[in-house]
């Protein structure tokens, strides 16, 4: 590996950027992709581009053959993120579960009595209003956003930012009646039924969850399902 490529990789990883290194096994020629932008001596054809996309999506390096040559696609993704709006009891169970599953977790709640280090040890806590916090966090295709407060003043602004982002999962806690009222409020902000199909509400897999910990399991289960086995979004 050339020093220039190694330095670029290390800097990109330090900045938490998505990095993929493609190596032609027979010659050692390489292409480095940082957030999808390629550099290096190796030019990618459509087969290699598809392999890069799959490796990034699966979080797994792979070997691929193209035009009689073998290539190693080495993926260095930053951690996926979970943004939880609401430092509530369900979040206290969901946060450590998500961390074990490999997510970098941020809890957003302007209510100082809830968002404390005692309740969420070792977790990134933001006490800005959710719309300001999510604007700063800029959810992307590796981000899941969940709103858990039942408070429209907190949940609705967060959902509005999430719906305008590329977040791969958006979920919101509440009954079907609560969710219907939520959609009515978001419709007044200009969102449509096509947007609402991205919101998983009521949040979580239907496993009969009752306790906060059980609900957290159902939420993380649904996030995992959408991540690895995408299904038709819930109808609004």
N, C-alpha and C positions, 0 to 999 in steps of 0.2 A: 504494500500500500504506500502510495506517495505521501510525503509529509504534508503537502498542500491539502490533500483529501482528508488526512487524519485530523489536521488542525480545524478544517471546516466542520467535520463531524463533531468534534469535541465542543466547539463553540455552539453549534446548533443544538446539541443535546443539553448544554448548560442553559440555553434559552428555551428549553422545553418545546423545541420544534420537532416535527415528524421527519425522520431521516430514513432513507432507504439506500443501501449500497448494492449495486448490481455488478457482479464480476463474471467475466467470460473466462471459464475455467481453463480453456486451452492456452490462452495468451496472457491472462491476468489483467487485460484491459478492464477499466471500471467506469461506471457512471454513478454519480452521487446525486440523489434527489433530496432537496431540503424544502419541506412544505410543497412538494410537487414540482419544484423548479430544478431541472437537470443541469449537471456540469460534468466535465470529464471527457476522456477520449472515446468512450463507448456511446454509440447512438442506439436508442431503444426503438425496436419495431413494435407493431401492434401486439404481438404475442407477449413481449416483455412488458409493455405498458399494462396489459391485463394482469400479468403475474404480479407486478408491483401493487396494483390496486387490490388484488386478492390478499397478498401478504399483509398489507396495511390493515385491511378489513378484518382478517383473521388474527392479527397480532402474532403471526407465525412466519418464520423464514422458510423458504422453499427452494427447490431446484427445478428448473424448467428447461425444456429443449426448444430451440427455434432454429430453423434452417440448418439442421444437422449439427448445431453447436449446443453445448450445455452451459447454463448460467446459474449462478447462485444468487438468490435475491435475499439479502440480509436486512431485516426490518428492525428499526430502533424507534419504536413509538414512545411518546411520552405517556404517562399514566392517563387512563380515562378519568373524567371528572364527574363528580356528583355534586350538584348544588341543591341543598335542602333549604327551602324557605320556611322558617318556623322552627324555633328551638324547643319543640314540644316533646312529650313522652315518646311518641313514635320515633321521632328523630334520634332520641337517645339510644334506641335499639338499632335503628337503621344505620346510623353512622359507623359504629364499629363493624357491623356486618359488611358494609360496602368497602370499608378499608381493608378487611381481610380478603375481599374479592378483587382487590387491586385498584380501587378508585382513590383518587385524591379528592377528599371531601371538604366542602366549604359549607358552613351553616350561616344563613343570613337571617337576622332578626333584630329590628331596632329596639326591641324591648330588653333593656339591660338586665332585668330580673331573670329572664329566661336564658339569654345568651351569655353564659358564664363558663369560665374554665373549670369550675367544680362539676358542672353538669356535662361538659363536653371536654374532658381533658385531652390535650394534645391535638385538638382540632382547630382548623382555621375558622375564626368567628368574625363575621362582619356585622356591624351594628348600624350600617347605613340603611336607608329605606330600600326595599327590594329592587325598585326600578333603577336606582342609582348603582346599587351593588352589581346587578346583573349586566348593566351597561358596561361597567368596568371589567367584569369577568368575561364578557363576550363569549357566550356559549357557542361551541362549534360542533362538528360532526362526532366528536369524541366526548360529548357532554350530555349528561342526563340532568333534567331539572324537575324537582318535585316540590309542590306547594302543600303545606301541611297545617296551616294556621286556622282555617275556617273563617278567616277575617278578610272580607273583600278588599279592605284598604291595603292589605299586605299581599294577598294572593293575586289579585287581578293585575296590578302593575307588573308583577314578576311574570305572569303568563303572557302579558302583552309583549314583553321583551323576548321571552323564550320563543313565542310564535314567529317573531321576526328574525329569528336566528336559525342556524342549521342544527340545533340540538337533535340528537337521534332519538331521544325519549323525553316526553313531557307528560307529567302525571299530576293530578290534583285530588286531594282528599275531600270526601264529602259524599252524601247520599245522591241518588239520581235526581231527587227534587232540588237539592242544593246545586248540583251540577247544571241543571236546566236553567236555574236563575243566573248562575255564573255565565253561561253562554249568552243569555239575553244581555247581560251587562257588556260582555265583550263584543257582541254584535253592534252595540251602540258606539263602540270605538272603531268600527269599520271592518271587523273580522267577519269571515264568512263560514259557511258550512264546510268548505274545503279546509279551512284552517282548523276548525274544531275537530276534524277527524284525526288530527295529530295529538289531541289531548286525551290521555287515558284517564277517564273519570266515569264512575268511581275508580280510584286508583287501585292497582294491584290485581293479581290473579284471584279468581273466585274459588278460594279454598276454604271458605267458612271461617276466616280469621276473625278473632274477637279481641284478644288482648293486644296491647301496643307491640309486643314482640312478634306476635303472629302476623299482625298487619305489616310489620317491617319485612318479615319473610316474604309475604305475598308481593310487596312492592319490589324488592330486590329480584324476586323470581320473574316478575313481569319485565323488568329492565333487562335481565339476562336473556329472556325469550326474544324480546325485540332486537337485542344486539346480535344474537346468533341464529335465530330462526324467525326472521320477520314474518309477521302474519298481517292480515288485513286489519287496519286500525279500527278501533271501536267506533261504531256509529255514534254521531253526536246526538 
